[in-house]
Amino acid sequence: MSTIQTAPHDAMHDELNEFRRHLRILGPVQRRILSVLMPQLIALEEAGDADGALSIIEEVKSILWEGRRTRH
């Protein structure tokens, strides 16, 4: 396999690892919020609602960043 073919896979793997790291530092309230948002994200994606899905993704990002800022 060439580097070009593996680069997207490596980037996705890195993103998943980063998501998991952030998820481990979240508090219980943030985890509950994410547990509600994730099924909504999947439903929006399946319905083809890209704008709605992007909105949920932005909410998830803000929750993950909040966890990063408040973990100390």
URSULDA-V803101 format. One record per backbone hydrogen bond with DSSP energy under -0.5 kcal/mol. CO is the residue of the C=O (numbers start at 1). NH is the residue of the N-H. If there is no record, write none. Layout:
CO|NH, CO|NH
//
This chain:
2|6, 3|7, 4|8, 6|10, 7|11, 8|12, 9|13, 10|14, 11|15, 12|16, 13|17, 14|18, 15|19, 16|20, 17|21, 18|22, 19|23, 20|24, 21|25, 22|25, 23|26, 27|31, 28|32, 29|33, 30|34, 31|35, 32|36, 33|36, 33|37, 34|38, 35|39, 36|40, 37|41, 38|42, 39|43, 40|44, 41|45, 42|46, 43|47, 44|49, 45|48, 48|50, 49|53, 50|54, 51|55, 52|56, 53|57, 54|58, 55|59, 56|60, 57|61, 58|62, 59|63, 60|64, 61|65, 62|66, 63|67, 64|68, 65|69, 66|70, 67|71
//
